[in-house]
Amino acid sequence: MIDLHTHTLFSDGALLPTELVRRALVKGYTAIAITDHADISNLDFIIPRIIEACNVINNKWNIKAIPGVELTHVPPDTIKDLADDARRLGAMIVLVHGETIVEPVIPGTNRAAIEAGVDILAHPGLIDKKDIQLAKKRGVYLEITTRSGHSYTNGYVASEAIRIGAKLIINTDSHQPHDLVSDDTAKRVLLGAGIPKKMIKDIFNNSKNIIKKI
């Protein structure tokens, strides 16, 4: 399993970075990104600390730990600058908290994230078809999530992304130890979203392709 969307106690997760990664390693993960929630208030605080933890983990354990960030509930017109700042601070993967139907995310967040060229648009909800087309053009990955609530629109995201040709990725959005999943569970979530079995391998490979670019 490669999981590019997780959280620690640096935002609203329950675990230290080392504990999260240790649990992922035992579960069979080969790579994990730590992408705590951030806005202008904490961006420069959490990224250096996540980088430090990842450096230690990568030197000690047989798993790739990747420092990242999830820009969350920020004004859409600030996303581009915040994403650029996050990369300058050393974030290797930048996500944006998309317009999930279970939270009051600001309308226009999906479009702003795609225009900013972030790596992954997390749980994009009932994303507009024009935004999916733009994601395809810009190479922004749309997330299928194993997380309860955010997963309500997995089927819509999957069907429209496949129809339009945008790239999909699967992540857990883990906050608690039990949120981490096996490869088998991830495959079942993808199948449950209506994704054809023959496409499952390609979606797992999308995670590998992101890592290769780092």
For each residue, the residues with C-beta under 8 A, 3 or more apart:
1: 24 27 28 29 30 181 182 183 186
2: 29 30 31 32 204 207 208 211
3: 6 24 29 31 32 33 171 172 174 180 207
4: 31 32 33 35 66 68 93 95 119 120 169 171 207 210
5: 33 35 70 95 120 122 143 145 171 172 173 174
6: 3 13 20 24 32 33 34 35 171 172 173 174 175 179 180
7: 10 11 12 13 34 35 36 37 70 173 174 175
8: 11 13 15 16 17 20 34 36 50
9: 13 14 15 16
10: 7 13 17 34 36 45 46 49 50
11: 7 8 36 37 38 42 46 70 72
12: 7 37 175
13: 6 7 8 9 10 20 36 174 175 176
14: 9 175 176 177
15: 8 9 19 20 23 176 177
16: 8 9 19 20 53
17: 8 10 20 21 34 50 53 54 57 65
18: 21 22 53 56 57
19: 15 16 22 23
20: 6 8 13 15 16 17 23 24 32 34 174
21: 17 18 24 25 32 34 53 57 61 63 65
22: 18 19 25 26 61
23: 15 19 20 26 27 177 180
24: 1 3 6 20 21 27 29 32 63 180
25: 21 22 28 29 61 62 63
26: 22 23
27: 1 23 24 180 181 182
28: 1 25 182 183
29: 1 2 3 24 25 32 63 180
30: 1 2 63 64
31: 2 3 4 63 64 65 66 207 211
32: 2 3 4 6 20 21 24 29 63 64 65 66
33: 3 4 5 6 65 66 67 68 92 93
34: 6 7 8 10 17 20 21 50 53 54 65 66 67 68
35: 4 5 6 7 68 69 70 93 95
36: 7 8 10 11 13 46 50 69 70
37: 7 11 12 70 72 97
38: 11 42 43 46 47 69 70 71 72 82 86
39: 42 43 71 72 73 74 82
40: 43 74 78 82
41:
42: 11 38 39 45 46
43: 38 39 40 46 47 69 82 85 86 89
44: 47 48 85 89
45: 10 42 48 49
46: 10 11 36 38 42 43 49 50 69
47: 38 43 44 50 51 67 69 86 89 90 91
48: 44 45 51 52 89 90
49: 10 45 46 52 53
50: 8 10 17 34 36 46 47 53 54 67 68 69
51: 47 48 54 55 67 90
52: 48 49 55 56
53: 16 17 18 21 34 49 50 56 57 65 67
54: 17 34 50 51 57 58 65 66 67
55: 51 52 58 59
56: 18 52 53 59 60
57: 17 18 21 53 54 60 61 63 65
58: 54 55 61 64 65
59: 55 56
60: 56 57
61: 21 22 25 57 58 65
62: 25
63: 21 24 25 29 30 31 32 57
64: 30 31 32 58 211
65: 17 21 31 32 33 34 53 54 57 58 61
66: 4 31 32 33 34 54 92 93 211 214
67: 33 34 47 50 51 53 54 90 91 92 93
68: 4 33 34 35 50 91 92 93 94 95 119
69: 35 36 38 43 46 47 50 86 91 93 94 95
70: 5 7 11 35 36 37 38 95 96 97 122
71: 38 39 74 79 82 83 86 94 95 96 97 113 118
72: 11 37 38 39 96 97
73: 39 97 103 105 106
74: 39 40 71 78 79 82 106 109
75: 78 79 106
76: 79 106 108 109 111 112 113
77: 80 112
78: 40 74 75 81 82
79: 71 74 75 76 82 83 96 109 112 113 116 118
80: 77 83 84 112 115 116
81: 78 84 85
82: 38 39 40 43 71 74 78 79 85 86
83: 71 79 80 86 87 94 96 116 117 118
84: 80 81 87 88
85: 43 44 81 82 88 89
86: 38 43 47 69 71 82 83 89 91 94
87: 83 84 90 91 94
88: 84 85
89: 43 44 47 48 85 86
90: 47 48 51 67 87
91: 47 67 68 69 86 87 94
92: 33 66 67 68 214
93: 4 33 35 66 67 68 69 119 120 210 214
94: 68 69 71 83 86 87 91 118 119 120
95: 4 5 35 68 69 70 71 118 119 120 121 122 143
96: 70 71 72 79 83 109 110 112 113 116 118 120 121 122
97: 37 70 71 72 73 100 103 105 109 122 123
98: 105 109 110 113 121 122 123 124 125 127 143
99: 105 107 109 110 124 125 126 127
100: 97 103 105 123 124 125 149 150 153
101: 125 126 152 153
102: 149 150 152
103: 73 97 100
104:
105: 73 97 98 99 100 109 125
106: 73 74 75 76 109
107: 99
108: 76 111 112
109: 74 76 79 96 97 98 99 105 106 112 113
110: 96 98 99 113 114 121 124 125 127 128 131
111: 76 108 114 115 128 131 134
112: 76 77 79 80 96 108 109 115 116
113: 71 76 79 96 98 109 110 116 118 121 140
114: 110 111 117 118 121 131 134 135 138 140
115: 80 111 112 134 138
116: 79 80 83 96 112 113
117: 83 114 138 139 140
118: 71 79 83 94 95 96 113 114 121 140
119: 4 68 93 94 95 140 141 210
120: 4 5 93 94 95 96 140 141 142 143 169 171 210
121: 95 96 98 110 113 114 118 124 127 135 140 141 142 143
122: 5 70 95 96 97 98 143 145 150 171 173
123: 97 98 100 143 145 147 150 151 153 173
124: 98 99 100 110 121 127 131 142 143 153 157
125: 98 99 100 101 105 110 153 157
126: 99 101 153 156
127: 98 99 110 121 124 131 132 142 157 160
128: 110 111 131 132
129: 132 133 160 164
130: 133 134
131: 110 111 114 124 127 128 134 135
132: 127 128 129 135 136 142 160 161 164 166
133: 129 130 136 137 164 166
134: 111 114 115 130 131 137 138 140
135: 114 121 131 132 138 139 140 141 142 161 166 167
136: 132 133 139 164 165 166 167
137: 133 134
138: 114 115 117 134 135
139: 117 135 136 167
140: 113 114 117 118 119 120 121 134 135 166 167
141: 119 120 121 135 167 168 169 206 210
142: 120 121 124 127 132 135 157 161 166 167 168 169
143: 5 95 98 120 121 122 123 124 157 168 169 170 171
144: 151 154 157 158 168 169 170 171 189 190 193 195 203
145: 5 122 123 150 151 154 170 171 172 173
146: 151 170 171 172 173 179 181 185 186 189
147: 123 150 151 172 173 174 179
148: 151
149: 100 102 152
150: 100 102 122 123 145 147 153 173
151: 123 144 145 146 147 148 154 189
152: 101 102 149
153: 100 101 123 124 125 126 150 156 157
154: 144 145 151 157 158 189 192 193
155: 158 159 192 193 194
156: 126 153 159 160
157: 124 125 127 142 143 144 153 154 160 161 168 193
158: 144 154 155 161 162 168 190 193 194 195
159: 155 156 162 163 194
160: 127 129 132 156 157 163 164 166
161: 132 135 142 157 158 164 165 166 167 168
162: 158 159 165 168 195 199
163: 159 160
164: 129 132 133 136 160 161
165: 136 161 162
166: 132 133 135 136 140 142 160 161
167: 135 136 139 140 141 142 161 206
168: 141 142 143 144 157 158 161 162 195 203 206
169: 4 120 141 142 143 144 203 206 207 210
170: 143 144 145 146 186 189 190 203 204 207
171: 3 4 5 6 120 122 143 144 145 146
172: 3 5 6 145 146 147 179 180 181 186
173: 5 6 7 122 123 145 146 147 150 179
174: 3 5 6 7 13 20 147 179 180
175: 6 7 12 13 14 179
176: 13 14 15 179
177: 14 15 23 180
178:
179: 6 146 147 172 173 174 175 176
180: 3 6 23 24 27 29 172 174 177
181: 1 27 146 172 185 186 189
182: 1 27 28 185 186
183: 1 28 186 187 204
184: 187 188
185: 146 181 182 188 189
186: 1 146 170 172 181 182 183 189 190 204
187: 183 184 190 191 200
188: 184 185 191 192
189: 144 146 151 154 170 181 185 186 192 193
190: 144 158 170 186 187 193 195 199 200 203
191: 187 188 194 195 197 200
192: 154 155 188 189
193: 144 154 155 157 158 189 190
194: 155 158 159 191
195: 144 158 162 168 190 191 199 200 203
196: 199 200
197: 191 200
198: 201
199: 162 190 195 196 202 203
200: 187 190 191 195 196 197 203 204
201: 198 204 205
202: 199 205 206
203: 144 168 169 170 190 195 199 200 206 207
204: 2 170 183 186 200 201 207 208
205: 201 202 208 209
206: 141 167 168 169 202 203 209 210
207: 2 3 4 31 169 170 203 204 210 211
208: 2 204 205 211 212
209: 205 206 212 213
210: 4 93 119 120 141 169 206 207 213 214
211: 2 31 64 66 207 208 214
212: 208 209
213: 209 210
214: 66 92 93 210 211
